[in-house]
Amino acid sequence: MKRVVDIETSRIRNFIAFQRDPLGFLTEVLHAGEVISLRGGSKRPTFIVHSPEFIHEILVAQEGAFKKGRSAEVLRRTIGDGLLTTSGERHRQQKQYLQPAFYKERLQAYARTIVEETERLADRIIPGQPFSLSDEMMQLTLTIITRTMFATDTEDRKAELAAAVNDTIERTARTLFSPFQRR
């Protein structure tokens, strides 16, 4: 496998393929290389990074050498100035502030919550009866996040919250993955 590979298809084709089947598109390019260039242009190149080594370099070892791109700008409109969307000193401050939430003991507690909630979901599923995997996974994810990060139970409103989050994600993704630059 090559380390950095230029994708052979056009930016428009990649956009259409991703819009039709995001998981299929990402699976299609999974083994093409450790870093896939999506032909985003010389001013704003776009990459898919598969290599844990490169991910560590980007997020930890050489964090200051990389600029957040268009995706951070688009996400900022939806989620504001947070860890995913800021850079520089503000990013370092936010990262330092959030670090205690990721200490080993906390992660172990999160793992217990994840297992509990996943088992609860598995117990609700009736063999042979169809259900929406996407809806159930969104609700499971929100339940885990609200319990672990906010110590809150959203059981009575999780379907409503999941629908709102899913709508927000879909609207953001349409902008984020558009081949046309929007501000």
Beta strands, then each sheet from edge to edge (+ up, - down):
strand 1: 2-6
strand 2: 33-37
strand 3: 47-49
sheet 1: 1+ 2+ 3-
end
